[in-house]
Amino acid sequence: MTTSFDPDDFFARSMFSLSLAELDEDQRWSTWPETAHTLDRGPQPFPDWVVQHDGAIDTELGILKTGKEADAFLIDRALPAEQLTGAPGEASLLVAKRYRDPDQVTFHRSSAYAEGRRGADSREARAMKKGTAFGKQVAAGQWARTEFEVLGRLWEAGLPVPYPVQIVGTELLMEFIGTDDEHGAVAAPRLQETSPDPATAERWARLMREAVLDLARLGLVHGDLSPYNVLADSRLAEPDPVIIDVPQVVDLIANPHGTVFLRRDCRTMCTWLRSQGASPAAVDPEEWVAAAWRGWETR
């Protein structure tokens, strides 16, 4: 598709407009240009809201969530104010998930998650399993890259996950799931933070079962599926589940613990959904497991 946008002219004008003042401490130039390698950007075609202009600015708005391995920050990526026209792709909110330096954190995820991953270096796998210094360095880099690649694969397959915009080192930028209005940006709540009525719980049960089956058809298991790792998409009048936190995804077939992880995922979700009023028939974990295996076998 042709466009009248001249990136050189735009960047020159942006630099001129900002020449009188440096960026604030909570700002940086957009890191999009650093991901020129296609493997570091999300699936194409890019959604129209993705800001691709080299002259855009990333402004950090605050922290969304802290974790043992990574922290999530809210980022406003936008053109300078004087360049905004209201067109798509000029401004968007993103989540920056930053995995911590291995010297500052011990990655707690069991090495059992990584067993059977295709293409894994055997020396690296052994080091991670033993928890050596080298293994921790490998883990720090692998979790971010794995989450980015898995999100892209799931998004392309139509599963309800945030769109992965880019990855630079151990920082993953992804779609912000939440609202942004006159009251400010508010992240979508995790299911654990909601109190759905029985009808909603029943609908979520159907959607989550479909997601588990779709994962199985890809030969995957989430590995840590729970109401803490699923958002209720507040952008919708009737919020649907959005699955997050996927770096520990398990190979259903190659991983010797695949069935164990699948059964645990199903049991955890079904238990919570049943507590919210979903019918026993809709949240039978063994039925979910059996259906997942049928889906894999007949894919």
C-alpha positions in Angstrom: 0.0 0.0 0.0 1.5 3.4 -1.0 1.6 6.2 1.5 2.4 9.9 1.3 4.2 9.7 4.7 7.9 10.8 4.3 9.8 9.3 7.3 12.9 11.4 6.7 10.9 14.6 6.6 8.9 13.6 9.6 11.9 12.6 11.7 13.6 15.9 10.8 10.6 17.9 11.9 10.2 15.9 15.0 13.9 16.5 15.9 13.5 20.2 15.3 10.3 20.4 17.4 12.1 18.7 20.3 15.5 20.5 19.9 14.5 23.2 22.4 13.9 20.6 25.2 15.3 17.3 26.1 13.1 14.3 26.7 11.9 13.9 30.3 13.4 11.3 32.6 10.4 9.1 32.1 10.6 9.3 28.3 12.7 7.7 25.5 12.7 7.6 21.8 10.5 4.8 20.5 12.4 1.5 20.4 10.5 0.4 17.3 13.5 1.2 15.0 15.6 -1.2 17.1 13.4 -4.1 16.0 14.0 -3.8 12.2 14.7 -7.5 12.2 11.3 -9.1 11.5 11.8 -11.8 14.2 11.7 -9.0 16.8 8.3 -7.7 15.7 4.8 -9.1 16.0 2.9 -11.0 13.4 2.1 -9.2 10.1 0.1 -7.4 8.9 0.5 -5.2 12.0 -2.7 -4.0 13.6 -3.5 -0.4 12.5 -3.0 0.9 16.1 0.7 -0.1 16.2 2.8 3.0 16.2 5.6 2.5 13.6 6.9 6.1 13.3 10.6 6.4 14.2 10.0 9.8 15.7 7.5 8.5 18.3 8.2 8.9 22.0 7.8 6.3 24.7 6.5 7.8 28.0 6.4 5.5 31.1 3.2 6.1 33.0 3.8 3.8 35.9 4.0 0.2 37.0 1.1 -2.2 36.4 2.3 -5.3 38.2 5.4 -6.6 39.9 6.5 -10.2 39.8 9.3 -12.5 40.9 10.8 -12.6 37.4 9.5 -9.6 35.6 7.6 -6.3 36.1 5.0 -4.8 33.8 4.9 -1.1 33.1 2.4 1.0 31.2 3.9 2.8 28.2 2.4 5.6 26.1 3.9 5.4 22.6 2.9 8.5 20.6 4.1 11.1 18.1 4.9 14.5 19.5 1.7 16.4 20.3 2.1 18.9 17.4 2.3 15.9 15.0 -0.9 14.2 16.1 -3.8 14.2 13.6 -6.0 11.6 15.2 -5.2 8.9 12.7 -4.6 5.3 13.7 -1.0 4.4 14.4 -0.1 7.7 15.9 -0.5 6.9 19.6 -1.2 3.8 21.7 -0.9 2.4 25.1 1.4 -0.6 25.5 2.5 -2.9 28.3 6.3 -3.3 28.7 7.1 -6.5 30.5 10.7 -6.3 31.6 12.4 -9.5 32.8 14.9 -8.8 35.5 18.6 -9.3 35.4 19.6 -12.8 36.5 21.9 -11.4 39.2 18.9 -9.7 40.8 16.4 -12.6 40.8 16.3 -16.4 40.9 13.9 -17.7 38.3 11.5 -19.8 40.2 9.8 -21.6 37.3 10.6 -25.3 37.4 12.9 -26.6 34.7 10.1 -29.2 34.1 8.3 -26.5 32.0 11.2 -26.4 29.4 11.6 -30.2 29.0 11.0 -31.4 25.5 11.1 -27.9 23.9 12.1 -28.3 20.3 15.4 -26.8 19.3 16.6 -26.4 22.9 20.4 -26.5 23.4 21.1 -29.5 25.5 23.9 -27.8 27.4 21.6 -24.8 28.1 18.8 -27.1 29.2 21.2 -29.0 31.6 22.5 -25.7 33.0 18.9 -24.4 33.6 17.9 -27.6 35.3 21.0 -27.4 37.6 20.4 -23.8 38.4 24.0 -22.7 37.6 25.0 -19.1 37.0 25.1 -19.8 33.3 21.7 -21.5 33.5 20.2 -18.4 35.2 21.6 -16.2 32.4 20.1 -18.5 29.8 16.7 -18.5 31.6 16.6 -14.7 31.8 17.0 -14.4 28.1 14.8 -17.3 27.2 11.7 -16.4 29.1 11.2 -13.1 27.3 11.9 -14.5 23.9 9.7 -17.5 24.5 6.8 -15.4 25.7 7.1 -13.1 22.7 7.2 -16.0 20.2 4.4 -17.9 21.9 2.1 -14.9 22.0 2.7 -14.4 18.3 1.9 -18.0 17.6 -1.3 -17.9 19.7 -2.4 -14.6 18.3 -2.0 -15.8 14.7 -4.0 -18.9 15.6 -6.9 -16.8 16.9 -6.5 -17.4 20.6 -7.5 -14.6 23.1 -4.1 -13.2 23.9 -2.5 -9.7 23.8 -0.9 -8.8 20.5 2.9 -8.9 20.9 4.3 -5.7 19.4 8.0 -6.2 19.7 10.9 -7.4 21.8 14.2 -5.7 22.6 16.6 -7.7 24.8 14.5 -8.8 27.8 11.8 -6.2 27.3 8.6 -7.4 25.7 6.1 -4.8 24.5 2.5 -6.0 24.0 -1.0 -4.8 23.6 -2.6 -3.0 26.6 -5.8 -4.8 27.6 -7.9 -2.2 29.4 -9.7 1.1 29.0 -8.4 4.6 28.4 -10.9 7.5 28.8 -11.4 10.7 30.7 -10.8 8.8 33.9 -7.4 7.7 32.7 -5.9 4.3 31.7 -7.3 1.4 33.8 -6.0 -2.2 33.2 -8.5 -4.9 32.7 -9.0 -6.9 35.9 -7.8 -10.5 36.3 -10.7 -13.0 36.7 -9.7 -13.5 40.3 -10.6 -9.8 40.9 -14.1 -10.2 39.4 -17.4 -11.5 40.7 -19.3 -12.8 37.6 -22.9 -13.8 37.8 -23.6 -17.5 37.0 -24.5 -16.7 33.4 -21.2 -15.0 32.8 -19.3 -17.8 34.6 -21.0 -20.3 32.3 -20.0 -18.3 29.2 -16.4 -17.9 30.5 -16.3 -21.7 31.1 -17.2 -22.3 27.4 -14.6 -19.8 26.2 -11.9 -21.1 28.5 -12.6 -24.7 27.4 -12.3 -23.6 23.8 -9.0 -21.9 24.6 -7.6 -25.0 26.3 -8.7 -27.1 23.3 -7.2 -24.6 20.8 -3.9 -24.8 22.7 -3.9 -28.6 22.6 -4.5 -28.5 18.9 -1.3 -26.6 18.6 0.4 -29.2 20.8 0.6 -26.8 23.7 -0.4 -26.4 27.4 -0.4 -23.1 29.2 1.2 -24.6 32.2 0.1 -22.0 34.7 -3.5 -21.4 33.8 -5.5 -19.8 36.6 -7.9 -16.9 37.2 -4.8 -14.9 38.1 -3.4 -15.3 34.5 -6.6 -14.5 32.7 -8.0 -11.0 32.2 -11.6 -9.9 31.8 -11.4 -7.7 28.7 -13.0 -4.5 30.0 -13.1 -2.9 26.5 -16.1 -5.1 25.7 -19.7 -4.6 27.0 -19.6 -8.3 28.1 -16.0 -8.9 28.9 -14.4 -12.0 27.4 -11.3 -13.8 28.9 -7.8 -12.8 27.6 -5.0 -15.2 28.5 -1.7 -13.8 29.7 1.6 -14.9 31.1 2.7 -17.6 28.7 6.5 -17.9 28.9 6.2 -21.3 30.7 4.1 -22.8 27.9 4.5 -26.6 27.8 4.9 -29.0 24.8 1.9 -31.3 25.3 3.6 -34.2 23.5 7.4 -33.8 23.9 7.3 -32.8 27.6 7.0 -35.9 29.8 4.9 -33.8 32.2 2.5 -32.5 29.5 -0.6 -34.4 30.8 0.1 -33.4 34.4 0.3 -29.7 33.4 -2.9 -30.0 31.3 -4.8 -31.7 34.1 -3.7 -29.1 36.6 -4.7 -26.2 34.3 -8.1 -27.7 33.7 -8.7 -28.5 37.4 -7.6 -25.0 38.5 -9.9 -23.1 36.0 -12.8 -25.5 36.5 -12.7 -25.2 40.3 -12.8 -21.4 40.2 -15.5 -21.2 37.5 -17.6 -23.7 39.5 -17.3 -21.5 42.6 -18.7 -18.6 40.5 -21.8 -20.5 39.5 -20.9 -22.3 36.3 -22.7 -25.6 36.0 -20.9 -28.9 36.9 -21.3 -30.1 33.3 -19.6 -27.1 31.9 -16.6 -27.3 34.3 -15.7 -31.0 34.4 -11.9 -30.9 34.4 -11.6 -34.5 33.2 -14.0 -33.8 30.3 -11.8 -30.8 29.4 -8.7 -33.0 29.4 -10.3 -35.7 27.3 -11.6 -33.2 24.8 -8.1 -31.6 24.6 -6.5 -34.9 23.8 -9.2 -35.6 21.1 -8.5 -32.2 19.6 -4.8 -33.0 19.4 -5.4 -36.4 17.8 -7.9 -35.1 15.2 -6.3 -31.8 14.4 
